[in-house]
Amino acid sequence: ATIDILERAARADPAGERTLAVLTKPDLIDQGAENEVCEVLANRRKPLRLGYHMVKCRSQRELDAKSTLTDAMRAERTFFDNHPIWSKEDKEKKKTGII
């Protein structure tokens, strides 16, 4: 789906000057596939001027439990801070989590 969306965006923004890509569901990325996602997140695969960002949205279980946005943001930060791959991403550029 990501490739399809980027191809559609390229029709409207061929130079990639106005496109900001948001990667979602990092908790569903297969173990071992994270390095490829890191390449995308680092803007090395299909460069966009505004780059790529990654967020972890609330799961259906969290939505059903009526977790608040504050709880979701806290859980997202904990997820990125504790993940063996995502925790090593450049925090200064704030590519992971809600900014």
Sequence and secondary structure as in RCSB ss.txt:
>XXXX:A:sequence
ATIDILERAARADPAGERTLAVLTKPDLIDQGAENEVCEVLANRRKPLRLGYHMVKCRSQRELDAKSTLTDAMRA
ERTFFDNHPIWSKEDKEKKKTGII
>XXXX:A:secstr
 HHHHHHHHHHH TT SS  EEEE GGGS TT HHHHHHHHTT SS  TT EEEE    HHHHHTT  HHHHHHH
HHHHHHHSTTGGGS TTTT BS  
